[in-house]
């Protein structure tokens, strides 16, 4: 089975043990799970804003270490520029564009609870359990 890139909300659900995590587990089972640098950055920002202690930080870092990590690269930067250019008439946030570009450049399916954030991106496969 292929690699599935997790949007920040999915990693957050898994970390918190949120009830929505159960809805996504079947979409993750048997696949390599990946996160990109932008998801990591968004999670770290949330942790800093919430003033997490060292134990929560350690738990988050332990969870992140279980995923394939996709760093920034020149190819990813070009992919980001392409996504942002394609979506000029339907703007996409910078963070979502990085996540979409990571999925496209690395040939991953994107798992998100916010599929509308990624509509209209050519070649992007989005998997969601959202109603």
Backbone as XML, in Angstrom:
<?xml version="1.0"?>
<chain id="A" units="angstrom">
  <residue number="1" name="UNK">
    <atom name="N" x="0.848" y="-1.184" z="0.000"/>
    <atom name="CA" x="0.000" y="0.000" z="0.000"/>
    <atom name="C" x="0.887" y="1.239" z="0.000"/>
  </residue>
  <residue number="2" name="UNK">
    <atom name="N" x="0.319" y="2.343" z="-0.447"/>
    <atom name="CA" x="1.084" y="3.563" z="-0.627"/>
    <atom name="C" x="1.233" y="4.406" z="0.628"/>
  </residue>
  <residue number="3" name="UNK">
    <atom name="N" x="1.788" y="5.575" z="0.395"/>
    <atom name="CA" x="2.021" y="6.523" z="1.482"/>
    <atom name="C" x="0.878" y="7.516" z="1.542"/>
  </residue>
  <residue number="4" name="UNK">
    <atom name="N" x="0.436" y="7.785" z="2.746"/>
    <atom name="CA" x="-0.617" y="8.769" z="2.973"/>
    <atom name="C" x="-0.054" y="9.901" z="3.827"/>
  </residue>
  <residue number="5" name="UNK">
    <atom name="N" x="-0.171" y="11.107" z="3.305"/>
    <atom name="CA" x="0.287" y="12.298" z="4.015"/>
    <atom name="C" x="-0.842" y="12.782" z="4.913"/>
  </residue>
  <residue number="6" name="UNK">
    <atom name="N" x="-0.531" y="13.009" z="6.176"/>
    <atom name="CA" x="-1.545" y="13.430" z="7.132"/>
    <atom name="C" x="-1.561" y="14.940" z="7.265"/>
  </residue>
  <residue number="7" name="UNK">
    <atom name="N" x="-2.741" y="15.515" z="7.133"/>
    <atom name="CA" x="-2.928" y="16.931" z="7.399"/>
    <atom name="C" x="-2.785" y="17.146" z="8.907"/>
  </residue>
  <residue number="8" name="UNK">
    <atom name="N" x="-2.528" y="18.364" z="9.287"/>
    <atom name="CA" x="-2.306" y="18.701" z="10.696"/>
    <atom name="C" x="-3.471" y="18.270" z="11.569"/>
  </residue>
  <residue number="9" name="UNK">
    <atom name="N" x="-4.697" y="18.430" z="11.089"/>
    <atom name="CA" x="-5.851" y="18.074" z="11.928"/>
    <atom name="C" x="-5.876" y="16.585" z="12.249"/>
  </residue>
  <residue number="10" name="UNK">
    <atom name="N" x="-5.441" y="15.754" z="11.339"/>
    <atom name="CA" x="-5.448" y="14.306" z="11.579"/>
    <atom name="C" x="-4.417" y="13.942" z="12.643"/>
  </residue>
  <residue number="11" name="UNK">
    <atom name="N" x="-3.227" y="14.504" z="12.550"/>
    <atom name="CA" x="-2.202" y="14.241" z="13.565"/>
    <atom name="C" x="-2.690" y="14.731" z="14.924"/>
  </residue>
  <residue number="12" name="UNK">
    <atom name="N" x="-3.340" y="15.879" z="14.935"/>
    <atom name="CA" x="-3.879" y="16.413" z="16.188"/>
    <atom name="C" x="-4.920" y="15.474" z="16.789"/>
  </residue>
  <residue number="13" name="UNK">
    <atom name="N" x="-5.818" y="14.947" z="15.963"/>
    <atom name="CA" x="-6.827" y="13.997" z="16.463"/>
    <atom name="C" x="-6.164" y="12.753" z="17.051"/>
  </residue>
  <residue number="14" name="UNK">
    <atom name="N" x="-5.153" y="12.249" z="16.368"/>
    <atom name="CA" x="-4.451" y="11.061" z="16.856"/>
    <atom name="C" x="-3.749" y="11.354" z="18.178"/>
  </residue>
  <residue number="15" name="UNK">
    <atom name="N" x="-3.109" y="12.508" z="18.253"/>
    <atom name="CA" x="-2.368" y="12.880" z="19.462"/>
    <atom name="C" x="-3.300" y="13.031" z="20.664"/>
  </residue>
  <residue number="16" name="UNK">
    <atom name="N" x="-4.430" y="13.690" z="20.437"/>
    <atom name="CA" x="-5.366" y="13.971" z="21.530"/>
    <atom name="C" x="-6.269" y="12.792" z="21.863"/>
  </residue>
  <residue number="17" name="UNK">
    <atom name="N" x="-6.264" y="11.759" z="21.023"/>
    <atom name="CA" x="-7.202" y="10.662" z="21.227"/>
    <atom name="C" x="-8.633" y="11.114" z="20.978"/>
  </residue>
  <residue number="18" name="UNK">
    <atom name="N" x="-8.788" y="12.091" z="20.105"/>
    <atom name="CA" x="-10.095" y="12.660" z="19.755"/>
    <atom name="C" x="-10.983" y="11.568" z="19.161"/>
  </residue>
  <residue number="19" name="UNK">
    <atom name="N" x="-12.279" y="11.696" z="19.353"/>
    <atom name="CA" x="-13.212" y="10.694" z="18.821"/>
    <atom name="C" x="-13.100" y="10.559" z="17.298"/>
  </residue>
  <residue number="20" name="UNK">
    <atom name="N" x="-12.722" y="11.623" z="16.604"/>
    <atom name="CA" x="-12.577" y="11.545" z="15.145"/>
    <atom name="C" x="-11.381" y="10.690" z="14.720"/>
  </residue>
  <residue number="21" name="UNK">
    <atom name="N" x="-10.439" y="10.466" z="15.619"/>
    <atom name="CA" x="-9.289" y="9.622" z="15.272"/>
    <atom name="C" x="-9.757" y="8.237" z="14.845"/>
  </residue>
  <residue number="22" name="UNK">
    <atom name="N" x="-10.775" y="7.721" z="15.510"/>
    <atom name="CA" x="-11.290" y="6.381" z="15.183"/>
    <atom name="C" x="-11.835" y="6.327" z="13.754"/>
  </residue>
  <residue number="23" name="UNK">
    <atom name="N" x="-12.425" y="7.418" z="13.291"/>
    <atom name="CA" x="-12.974" y="7.454" z="11.935"/>
    <atom name="C" x="-11.874" y="7.391" z="10.876"/>
  </residue>
  <residue number="24" name="UNK">
    <atom name="N" x="-10.674" y="7.821" z="11.241"/>
    <atom name="CA" x="-9.574" y="7.851" z="10.274"/>
    <atom name="C" x="-8.668" y="6.633" z="10.330"/>
  </residue>
  <residue number="25" name="UNK">
    <atom name="N" x="-8.699" y="5.894" z="11.418"/>
    <atom name="CA" x="-7.801" y="4.737" z="11.535"/>
    <atom name="C" x="-7.939" y="3.756" z="10.363"/>
  </residue>
  <residue number="26" name="UNK">
    <atom name="N" x="-9.165" y="3.443" z="9.882"/>
    <atom name="CA" x="-9.264" y="2.536" z="8.723"/>
    <atom name="C" x="-8.587" y="3.099" z="7.465"/>
  </residue>
  <residue number="27" name="UNK">
    <atom name="N" x="-8.532" y="4.423" z="7.344"/>
    <atom name="CA" x="-7.886" y="5.053" z="6.185"/>
    <atom name="C" x="-6.364" y="5.028" z="6.299"/>
  </residue>
  <residue number="28" name="UNK">
    <atom name="N" x="-5.869" y="4.760" z="7.505"/>
    <atom name="CA" x="-4.428" y="4.772" z="7.745"/>
    <atom name="C" x="-3.827" y="3.372" z="7.813"/>
  </residue>
  <residue number="29" name="UNK">
    <atom name="N" x="-4.643" y="2.406" z="8.225"/>
    <atom name="CA" x="-4.151" y="1.040" z="8.426"/>
    <atom name="C" x="-3.520" y="0.481" z="7.151"/>
  </residue>
  <residue number="30" name="UNK">
    <atom name="N" x="-2.344" y="-0.087" z="7.298"/>
    <atom name="CA" x="-1.669" y="-0.720" z="6.178"/>
    <atom name="C" x="-0.899" y="0.225" z="5.275"/>
  </residue>
  <residue number="31" name="UNK">
    <atom name="N" x="-0.949" y="1.506" z="5.563"/>
    <atom name="CA" x="-0.256" y="2.505" z="4.747"/>
    <atom name="C" x="0.927" y="3.082" z="5.514"/>
  </residue>
  <residue number="32" name="UNK">
    <atom name="N" x="1.922" y="3.530" z="4.787"/>
    <atom name="CA" x="2.974" y="4.335" z="5.391"/>
    <atom name="C" x="2.368" y="5.704" z="5.631"/>
  </residue>
  <residue number="33" name="UNK">
    <atom name="N" x="2.521" y="6.219" z="6.838"/>
    <atom name="CA" x="1.980" y="7.537" z="7.160"/>
    <atom name="C" x="3.117" y="8.548" z="7.171"/>
  </residue>
  <residue number="34" name="UNK">
    <atom name="N" x="2.863" y="9.701" z="6.581"/>
    <atom name="CA" x="3.882" y="10.740" z="6.481"/>
    <atom name="C" x="3.330" y="12.069" z="6.972"/>
  </residue>
  <residue number="35" name="UNK">
    <atom name="N" x="4.242" y="12.923" z="7.406"/>
    <atom name="CA" x="3.921" y="14.315" z="7.709"/>
    <atom name="C" x="4.993" y="15.169" z="7.044"/>
  </residue>
  <residue number="36" name="UNK">
    <atom name="N" x="4.618" y="16.367" z="6.663"/>
    <atom name="CA" x="5.606" y="17.266" z="6.083"/>
    <atom name="C" x="6.019" y="18.305" z="7.123"/>
  </residue>
  <residue number="37" name="UNK">
    <atom name="N" x="7.063" y="19.025" z="6.786"/>
    <atom name="CA" x="7.615" y="20.016" z="7.706"/>
    <atom name="C" x="6.567" y="21.027" z="8.161"/>
  </residue>
  <residue number="38" name="UNK">
    <atom name="N" x="5.603" y="21.360" z="7.294"/>
    <atom name="CA" x="4.601" y="22.368" z="7.639"/>
    <atom name="C" x="3.669" y="21.863" z="8.729"/>
  </residue>
  <residue number="39" name="UNK">
    <atom name="N" x="3.275" y="20.605" z="8.661"/>
    <atom name="CA" x="2.437" y="20.017" z="9.709"/>
    <atom name="C" x="3.182" y="20.045" z="11.034"/>
  </residue>
  <residue number="40" name="UNK">
    <atom name="N" x="4.452" y="19.658" z="11.004"/>
    <atom name="CA" x="5.261" y="19.702" z="12.225"/>
    <atom name="C" x="5.303" y="21.126" z="12.780"/>
  </residue>
  <residue number="41" name="UNK">
    <atom name="N" x="5.517" y="22.107" z="11.916"/>
    <atom name="CA" x="5.587" y="23.504" z="12.351"/>
    <atom name="C" x="4.264" y="23.970" z="12.959"/>
  </residue>
  <residue number="42" name="UNK">
    <atom name="N" x="3.150" y="23.606" z="12.330"/>
    <atom name="CA" x="1.848" y="24.002" z="12.876"/>
    <atom name="C" x="1.606" y="23.371" z="14.244"/>
  </residue>
  <residue number="43" name="UNK">
    <atom name="N" x="1.984" y="22.116" z="14.401"/>
    <atom name="CA" x="1.817" y="21.446" z="15.694"/>
    <atom name="C" x="2.707" y="22.081" z="16.755"/>
  </residue>
  <residue number="44" name="UNK">
    <atom name="N" x="3.940" y="22.418" z="16.390"/>
    <atom name="CA" x="4.847" y="23.068" z="17.338"/>
    <atom name="C" x="4.322" y="24.449" z="17.730"/>
  </residue>
  <residue number="45" name="UNK">
    <atom name="N" x="3.764" y="25.176" z="16.766"/>
    <atom name="CA" x="3.185" y="26.484" z="17.085"/>
    <atom name="C" x="2.056" y="26.329" z="18.101"/>
  </residue>
  <residue number="46" name="UNK">
    <atom name="N" x="1.174" y="25.360" z="17.874"/>
    <atom name="CA" x="0.078" y="25.124" z="18.814"/>
    <atom name="C" x="0.582" y="24.777" z="20.201"/>
  </residue>
  <residue number="47" name="UNK">
    <atom name="N" x="1.627" y="23.967" z="20.277"/>
    <atom name="CA" x="2.197" y="23.578" z="21.565"/>
    <atom name="C" x="2.801" y="24.781" z="22.282"/>
  </residue>
  <residue number="48" name="UNK">
    <atom name="N" x="3.494" y="25.634" z="21.538"/>
    <atom name="CA" x="4.077" y="26.833" z="22.147"/>
    <atom name="C" x="2.998" y="27.791" z="22.634"/>
  </residue>
  <residue number="49" name="UNK">
    <atom name="N" x="1.976" y="27.994" z="21.815"/>
    <atom name="CA" x="0.891" y="28.894" z="22.219"/>
    <atom name="C" x="0.175" y="28.382" z="23.467"/>
  </residue>
  <residue number="50" name="UNK">
    <atom name="N" x="0.048" y="27.065" z="23.576"/>
    <atom name="CA" x="-0.630" y="26.463" z="24.733"/>
    <atom name="C" x="0.316" y="26.282" z="25.925"/>
  </residue>
  <residue number="51" name="UNK">
    <atom name="N" x="1.585" y="26.626" z="25.731"/>
    <atom name="CA" x="2.588" y="26.543" z="26.808"/>
    <atom name="C" x="2.695" y="25.139" z="27.394"/>
  </residue>
  <residue number="52" name="UNK">
    <atom name="N" x="2.853" y="24.177" z="26.503"/>
    <atom name="CA" x="2.970" y="22.791" z="26.936"/>
    <atom name="C" x="4.211" y="22.586" z="27.790"/>
  </residue>
  <residue number="53" name="UNK">
    <atom name="N" x="4.089" y="21.639" z="28.700"/>
    <atom name="CA" x="5.228" y="21.209" z="29.497"/>
    <atom name="C" x="6.045" y="20.170" z="28.744"/>
  </residue>
  <residue number="54" name="UNK">
    <atom name="N" x="7.139" y="19.772" z="29.350"/>
    <atom name="CA" x="8.077" y="18.863" z="28.681"/>
    <atom name="C" x="7.469" y="17.493" z="28.388"/>
  </residue>
  <residue number="55" name="UNK">
    <atom name="N" x="6.550" y="17.024" z="29.216"/>
    <atom name="CA" x="5.964" y="15.695" z="28.966"/>
    <atom name="C" x="5.082" y="15.688" z="27.717"/>
  </residue>
  <residue number="56" name="UNK">
    <atom name="N" x="4.270" y="16.728" z="27.540"/>
    <atom name="CA" x="3.429" y="16.787" z="26.328"/>
    <atom name="C" x="4.291" y="16.948" z="25.085"/>
  </residue>
  <residue number="57" name="UNK">
    <atom name="N" x="5.336" y="17.776" z="25.185"/>
    <atom name="CA" x="6.259" y="17.931" z="24.061"/>
    <atom name="C" x="6.869" y="16.586" z="23.698"/>
  </residue>
  <residue number="58" name="UNK">
    <atom name="N" x="7.297" y="15.849" z="24.704"/>
    <atom name="CA" x="7.918" y="14.542" z="24.456"/>
    <atom name="C" x="6.928" y="13.586" z="23.796"/>
  </residue>
  <residue number="59" name="UNK">
    <atom name="N" x="5.666" y="13.620" z="24.225"/>
    <atom name="CA" x="4.639" y="12.771" z="23.607"/>
    <atom name="C" x="4.444" y="13.139" z="22.140"/>
  </residue>
  <residue number="60" name="UNK">
    <atom name="N" x="4.379" y="14.439" z="21.865"/>
    <atom name="CA" x="4.204" y="14.878" z="20.478"/>
    <atom name="C" x="5.399" y="14.453" z="19.628"/>
  </residue>
  <residue number="61" name="UNK">
    <atom name="N" x="6.586" y="14.677" z="20.124"/>
    <atom name="CA" x="7.776" y="14.308" z="19.362"/>
    <atom name="C" x="7.848" y="12.798" z="19.146"/>
  </residue>
  <residue number="62" name="UNK">
    <atom name="N" x="7.402" y="12.032" z="20.137"/>
    <atom name="CA" x="7.373" y="10.568" z="19.982"/>
    <atom name="C" x="6.390" y="10.167" z="18.887"/>
  </residue>
  <residue number="63" name="UNK">
    <atom name="N" x="5.210" y="10.797" z="18.867"/>
    <atom name="CA" x="4.235" y="10.496" z="17.812"/>
    <atom name="C" x="4.800" y="10.870" z="16.447"/>
  </residue>
  <residue number="64" name="UNK">
    <atom name="N" x="5.357" y="12.063" z="16.332"/>
    <atom name="CA" x="5.897" y="12.509" z="15.047"/>
    <atom name="C" x="7.003" y="11.587" z="14.545"/>
  </residue>
  <residue number="65" name="UNK">
    <atom name="N" x="7.754" y="11.015" z="15.458"/>
    <atom name="CA" x="8.860" y="10.137" z="15.050"/>
    <atom name="C" x="8.371" y="8.835" z="14.418"/>
  </residue>
  <residue number="66" name="UNK">
    <atom name="N" x="7.084" y="8.536" z="14.556"/>
    <atom name="CA" x="6.536" y="7.311" z="13.959"/>
    <atom name="C" x="6.163" y="7.496" z="12.490"/>
  </residue>
  <residue number="67" name="UNK">
    <atom name="N" x="6.174" y="8.727" z="12.017"/>
    <atom name="CA" x="5.784" y="9.035" z="10.646"/>
    <atom name="C" x="7.011" y="9.255" z="9.766"/>
  </residue>
  <residue number="68" name="UNK">
    <atom name="N" x="6.855" y="8.973" z="8.482"/>
    <atom name="CA" x="7.849" y="9.373" z="7.496"/>
    <atom name="C" x="7.833" y="10.898" z="7.461"/>
  </residue>
  <residue number="69" name="UNK">
    <atom name="N" x="8.998" y="11.521" z="7.495"/>
    <atom name="CA" x="9.084" y="12.984" z="7.538"/>
    <atom name="C" x="9.475" y="13.521" z="6.166"/>
  </residue>
  <residue number="70" name="UNK">
    <atom name="N" x="8.719" y="14.490" z="5.676"/>
    <atom name="CA" x="9.006" y="15.122" z="4.389"/>
    <atom name="C" x="9.502" y="16.541" z="4.655"/>
  </residue>
  <residue number="71" name="UNK">
    <atom name="N" x="10.804" y="16.787" z="4.440"/>
    <atom name="CA" x="11.356" y="18.126" z="4.662"/>
    <atom name="C" x="11.114" y="19.036" z="3.459"/>
  </residue>
  <residue number="72" name="UNK">
    <atom name="N" x="11.404" y="20.302" z="3.645"/>
    <atom name="CA" x="11.358" y="21.245" z="2.536"/>
    <atom name="C" x="12.485" y="20.909" z="1.558"/>
  </residue>
  <residue number="73" name="UNK">
    <atom name="N" x="12.260" y="21.265" z="0.310"/>
    <atom name="CA" x="13.259" y="21.019" z="-0.735"/>
    <atom name="C" x="12.951" y="21.947" z="-1.906"/>
  </residue>
  <residue number="74" name="UNK">
    <atom name="N" x="13.897" y="22.115" z="-2.831"/>
    <atom name="CA" x="13.601" y="22.928" z="-4.011"/>
    <atom name="C" x="12.399" y="22.394" z="-4.807"/>
  </residue>
  <residue number="75" name="UNK">
    <atom name="N" x="12.285" y="21.077" z="-4.945"/>
    <atom name="CA" x="11.134" y="20.508" z="-5.658"/>
    <atom name="C" x="9.828" y="20.845" z="-4.946"/>
  </residue>
  <residue number="76" name="UNK">
    <atom name="N" x="9.852" y="20.782" z="-3.629"/>
    <atom name="CA" x="8.651" y="21.102" z="-2.860"/>
    <atom name="C" x="8.313" y="22.588" z="-2.988"/>
  </residue>
  <residue number="77" name="UNK">
    <atom name="N" x="9.326" y="23.439" z="-3.019"/>
    <atom name="CA" x="9.084" y="24.876" z="-3.206"/>
    <atom name="C" x="8.442" y="25.155" z="-4.559"/>
  </residue>
  <residue number="78" name="UNK">
    <atom name="N" x="8.902" y="24.466" z="-5.590"/>
    <atom name="CA" x="8.275" y="24.623" z="-6.909"/>
    <atom name="C" x="6.836" y="24.107" z="-6.887"/>
  </residue>
  <residue number="79" name="UNK">
    <atom name="N" x="6.613" y="22.989" z="-6.208"/>
    <atom name="CA" x="5.259" y="22.454" z="-6.077"/>
    <atom name="C" x="4.338" y="23.420" z="-5.355"/>
  </residue>
  <residue number="80" name="UNK">
    <atom name="N" x="4.852" y="24.051" z="-4.299"/>
    <atom name="CA" x="4.075" y="25.041" z="-3.548"/>
    <atom name="C" x="3.684" y="26.201" z="-4.459"/>
  </residue>
  <residue number="81" name="UNK">
    <atom name="N" x="4.644" y="26.697" z="-5.223"/>
    <atom name="CA" x="4.366" y="27.805" z="-6.142"/>
    <atom name="C" x="3.307" y="27.407" z="-7.166"/>
  </residue>
  <residue number="82" name="UNK">
    <atom name="N" x="3.375" y="26.179" z="-7.653"/>
    <atom name="CA" x="2.387" y="25.687" z="-8.617"/>
    <atom name="C" x="0.995" y="25.643" z="-7.997"/>
  </residue>
  <residue number="83" name="UNK">
    <atom name="N" x="0.891" y="25.105" z="-6.790"/>
    <atom name="CA" x="-0.411" y="25.024" z="-6.109"/>
    <atom name="C" x="-0.978" y="26.420" z="-5.895"/>
  </residue>
  <residue number="84" name="UNK">
    <atom name="N" x="-0.159" y="27.340" z="-5.416"/>
    <atom name="CA" x="-0.641" y="28.705" z="-5.157"/>
    <atom name="C" x="-1.077" y="29.386" z="-6.458"/>
  </residue>
  <residue number="85" name="UNK">
    <atom name="N" x="-0.354" y="29.138" z="-7.538"/>
    <atom name="CA" x="-0.692" y="29.736" z="-8.825"/>
    <atom name="C" x="-1.992" y="29.151" z="-9.370"/>
  </residue>
  <residue number="86" name="UNK">
    <atom name="N" x="-2.144" y="27.828" z="-9.267"/>
    <atom name="CA" x="-3.373" y="27.168" z="-9.728"/>
    <atom name="C" x="-4.601" y="27.681" z="-8.993"/>
  </residue>
  <residue number="87" name="UNK">
    <atom name="N" x="-4.441" y="27.999" z="-7.730"/>
    <atom name="CA" x="-5.579" y="28.358" z="-6.888"/>
    <atom name="C" x="-5.763" y="29.868" z="-6.750"/>
  </residue>
  <residue number="88" name="UNK">
    <atom name="N" x="-5.284" y="30.656" z="-7.699"/>
    <atom name="CA" x="-5.421" y="32.111" z="-7.612"/>
    <atom name="C" x="-6.872" y="32.548" z="-7.519"/>
  </residue>
  <residue number="89" name="UNK">
    <atom name="N" x="-7.765" y="31.894" z="-8.243"/>
    <atom name="CA" x="-9.174" y="32.282" z="-8.213"/>
    <atom name="C" x="-9.889" y="31.742" z="-6.981"/>
  </residue>
  <residue number="90" name="UNK">
    <atom name="N" x="-9.301" y="30.758" z="-6.329"/>
    <atom name="CA" x="-9.839" y="30.184" z="-5.091"/>
    <atom name="C" x="-8.648" y="30.073" z="-4.137"/>
  </residue>
  <residue number="91" name="UNK">
    <atom name="N" x="-8.283" y="31.193" z="-3.489"/>
    <atom name="CA" x="-7.047" y="31.228" z="-2.705"/>
    <atom name="C" x="-6.934" y="30.097" z="-1.679"/>
  </residue>
  <residue number="92" name="UNK">
    <atom name="N" x="-5.704" y="29.652" z="-1.495"/>
    <atom name="CA" x="-5.373" y="28.614" z="-0.527"/>
    <atom name="C" x="-4.327" y="29.198" z="0.421"/>
  </residue>
  <residue number="93" name="UNK">
    <atom name="N" x="-4.470" y="28.916" z="1.695"/>
    <atom name="CA" x="-3.509" y="29.395" z="2.677"/>
    <atom name="C" x="-2.130" y="28.811" z="2.430"/>
  </residue>
  <residue number="94" name="UNK">
    <atom name="N" x="-1.120" y="29.523" z="2.887"/>
    <atom name="CA" x="0.259" y="29.081" z="2.673"/>
    <atom name="C" x="0.504" y="27.699" z="3.269"/>
  </residue>
  <residue number="95" name="UNK">
    <atom name="N" x="0.023" y="27.460" z="4.489"/>
    <atom name="CA" x="0.259" y="26.161" z="5.139"/>
    <atom name="C" x="-0.400" y="25.031" z="4.354"/>
  </residue>
  <residue number="96" name="UNK">
    <atom name="N" x="-1.650" y="25.220" z="3.953"/>
    <atom name="CA" x="-2.342" y="24.182" z="3.181"/>
    <atom name="C" x="-1.660" y="23.948" z="1.835"/>
  </residue>
  <residue number="97" name="UNK">
    <atom name="N" x="-1.139" y="25.007" z="1.236"/>
    <atom name="CA" x="-0.436" y="24.853" z="-0.040"/>
    <atom name="C" x="0.834" y="24.020" z="0.134"/>
  </residue>
  <residue number="98" name="UNK">
    <atom name="N" x="1.555" y="24.202" z="1.236"/>
    <atom name="CA" x="2.740" y="23.377" z="1.500"/>
    <atom name="C" x="2.352" y="21.916" z="1.657"/>
  </residue>
  <residue number="99" name="UNK">
    <atom name="N" x="1.277" y="21.668" z="2.391"/>
    <atom name="CA" x="0.837" y="20.289" z="2.628"/>
    <atom name="C" x="0.393" y="19.642" z="1.313"/>
  </residue>
  <residue number="100" name="UNK">
    <atom name="N" x="-0.383" y="20.376" z="0.522"/>
    <atom name="CA" x="-0.815" y="19.853" z="-0.781"/>
    <atom name="C" x="0.386" y="19.584" z="-1.682"/>
  </residue>
  <residue number="101" name="UNK">
    <atom name="N" x="1.326" y="20.517" z="-1.708"/>
    <atom name="CA" x="2.516" y="20.345" z="-2.545"/>
    <atom name="C" x="3.326" y="19.129" z="-2.113"/>
  </residue>
  <residue number="102" name="UNK">
    <atom name="N" x="3.441" y="18.915" z="-0.809"/>
    <atom name="CA" x="4.184" y="17.744" z="-0.315"/>
    <atom name="C" x="3.530" y="16.458" z="-0.804"/>
  </residue>
  <residue number="103" name="UNK">
    <atom name="N" x="2.201" y="16.414" z="-0.758"/>
    <atom name="CA" x="1.489" y="15.224" z="-1.236"/>
    <atom name="C" x="1.726" y="15.017" z="-2.732"/>
  </residue>
  <residue number="104" name="UNK">
    <atom name="N" x="1.623" y="16.075" z="-3.496"/>
    <atom name="CA" x="1.803" y="15.967" z="-4.947"/>
    <atom name="C" x="3.229" y="15.578" z="-5.325"/>
  </residue>
  <residue number="105" name="UNK">
    <atom name="N" x="4.198" y="16.274" z="-4.766"/>
    <atom name="CA" x="5.602" y="16.050" z="-5.125"/>
    <atom name="C" x="6.059" y="14.647" z="-4.739"/>
  </residue>
  <residue number="106" name="UNK">
    <atom name="N" x="5.535" y="14.141" z="-3.626"/>
    <atom name="CA" x="5.971" y="12.829" z="-3.136"/>
    <atom name="C" x="4.996" y="11.700" z="-3.480"/>
  </residue>
  <residue number="107" name="UNK">
    <atom name="N" x="3.974" y="12.006" z="-4.274"/>
    <atom name="CA" x="3.051" y="10.971" z="-4.737"/>
    <atom name="C" x="2.211" y="10.349" z="-3.637"/>
  </residue>
  <residue number="108" name="UNK">
    <atom name="N" x="1.832" y="11.158" z="-2.659"/>
    <atom name="CA" x="1.030" y="10.671" z="-1.525"/>
    <atom name="C" x="-0.437" y="11.043" z="-1.700"/>
  </residue>
  <residue number="109" name="UNK">
    <atom name="N" x="-1.291" y="10.246" z="-1.089"/>
    <atom name="CA" x="-2.689" y="10.633" z="-0.928"/>
    <atom name="C" x="-2.754" y="11.463" z="0.351"/>
  </residue>
  <residue number="110" name="UNK">
    <atom name="N" x="-3.582" y="12.495" z="0.342"/>
    <atom name="CA" x="-3.689" y="13.394" z="1.491"/>
    <atom name="C" x="-4.899" y="13.020" z="2.336"/>
  </residue>
  <residue number="111" name="UNK">
    <atom name="N" x="-4.686" y="12.823" z="3.631"/>
    <atom name="CA" x="-5.768" y="12.516" z="4.560"/>
    <atom name="C" x="-6.034" y="13.773" z="5.379"/>
  </residue>
  <residue number="112" name="UNK">
    <atom name="N" x="-7.267" y="14.289" z="5.299"/>
    <atom name="CA" x="-7.632" y="15.520" z="5.987"/>
    <atom name="C" x="-9.088" y="15.477" z="6.426"/>
  </residue>
  <residue number="113" name="UNK">
    <atom name="N" x="-9.397" y="16.244" z="7.449"/>
    <atom name="CA" x="-10.793" y="16.394" z="7.848"/>
    <atom name="C" x="-11.393" y="17.660" z="7.221"/>
  </residue>
  <residue number="114" name="UNK">
    <atom name="N" x="-10.575" y="18.386" z="6.486"/>
    <atom name="CA" x="-11.028" y="19.615" z="5.823"/>
    <atom name="C" x="-10.823" y="19.504" z="4.313"/>
  </residue>
  <residue number="115" name="UNK">
    <atom name="N" x="-11.566" y="18.613" z="3.649"/>
    <atom name="CA" x="-11.321" y="18.402" z="2.217"/>
    <atom name="C" x="-11.557" y="19.644" z="1.366"/>
  </residue>
  <residue number="116" name="UNK">
    <atom name="N" x="-12.440" y="20.531" z="1.794"/>
    <atom name="CA" x="-12.715" y="21.727" z="0.993"/>
    <atom name="C" x="-11.490" y="22.635" z="0.885"/>
  </residue>
  <residue number="117" name="UNK">
    <atom name="N" x="-10.571" y="22.540" z="1.848"/>
    <atom name="CA" x="-9.349" y="23.349" z="1.783"/>
    <atom name="C" x="-8.481" y="22.964" z="0.592"/>
  </residue>
  <residue number="118" name="UNK">
    <atom name="N" x="-8.689" y="21.765" z="0.066"/>
    <atom name="CA" x="-7.809" y="21.227" z="-0.969"/>
    <atom name="C" x="-8.528" y="20.963" z="-2.293"/>
  </residue>
  <residue number="119" name="UNK">
    <atom name="N" x="-9.751" y="21.474" z="-2.444"/>
    <atom name="CA" x="-10.516" y="21.278" z="-3.679"/>
    <atom name="C" x="-9.838" y="21.972" z="-4.848"/>
  </residue>
  <residue number="120" name="UNK">
    <atom name="N" x="-9.971" y="21.366" z="-5.999"/>
    <atom name="CA" x="-9.521" y="22.005" z="-7.227"/>
    <atom name="C" x="-8.026" y="21.976" z="-7.459"/>
  </residue>
  <residue number="121" name="UNK">
    <atom name="N" x="-7.313" y="21.103" z="-6.767"/>
    <atom name="CA" x="-5.868" y="20.991" z="-6.983"/>
    <atom name="C" x="-5.633" y="19.770" z="-7.876"/>
  </residue>
  <residue number="122" name="UNK">
    <atom name="N" x="-5.207" y="20.034" z="-9.092"/>
    <atom name="CA" x="-5.033" y="18.971" z="-10.086"/>
    <atom name="C" x="-4.072" y="17.898" z="-9.595"/>
  </residue>
  <residue number="123" name="UNK">
    <atom name="N" x="-4.512" y="16.646" z="-9.714"/>
    <atom name="CA" x="-3.674" y="15.510" z="-9.381"/>
    <atom name="C" x="-3.637" y="15.125" z="-7.918"/>
  </residue>
  <residue number="124" name="UNK">
    <atom name="N" x="-4.277" y="15.899" z="-7.052"/>
    <atom name="CA" x="-4.253" y="15.620" z="-5.616"/>
    <atom name="C" x="-5.405" y="14.696" z="-5.240"/>
  </residue>
  <residue number="125" name="UNK">
    <atom name="N" x="-5.079" y="13.576" z="-4.610"/>
    <atom name="CA" x="-6.090" y="12.658" z="-4.097"/>
    <atom name="C" x="-6.302" y="12.973" z="-2.625"/>
  </residue>
  <residue number="126" name="UNK">
    <atom name="N" x="-7.542" y="13.299" z="-2.270"/>
    <atom name="CA" x="-7.886" y="13.659" z="-0.894"/>
    <atom name="C" x="-8.774" y="12.576" z="-0.307"/>
  </residue>
  <residue number="127" name="UNK">
    <atom name="N" x="-8.424" y="12.122" z="0.882"/>
    <atom name="CA" x="-9.199" y="11.123" z="1.615"/>
    <atom name="C" x="-9.715" y="11.785" z="2.877"/>
  </residue>
  <residue number="128" name="UNK">
    <atom name="N" x="-11.023" y="11.654" z="3.118"/>
    <atom name="CA" x="-11.616" y="12.283" z="4.287"/>
    <atom name="C" x="-12.788" y="11.468" z="4.791"/>
  </residue>
  <residue number="129" name="UNK">
    <atom name="N" x="-12.968" y="11.496" z="6.095"/>
    <atom name="CA" x="-14.147" y="10.887" z="6.709"/>
    <atom name="C" x="-15.144" y="11.968" z="7.107"/>
  </residue>
  <residue number="130" name="UNK">
    <atom name="N" x="-14.882" y="13.200" z="6.681"/>
    <atom name="CA" x="-15.781" y="14.311" z="7.006"/>
    <atom name="C" x="-17.107" y="14.114" z="6.280"/>
  </residue>
  <residue number="131" name="UNK">
    <atom name="N" x="-18.199" y="14.488" z="6.945"/>
    <atom name="CA" x="-19.518" y="14.344" z="6.288"/>
    <atom name="C" x="-19.661" y="15.264" z="5.092"/>
  </residue>
</chain>
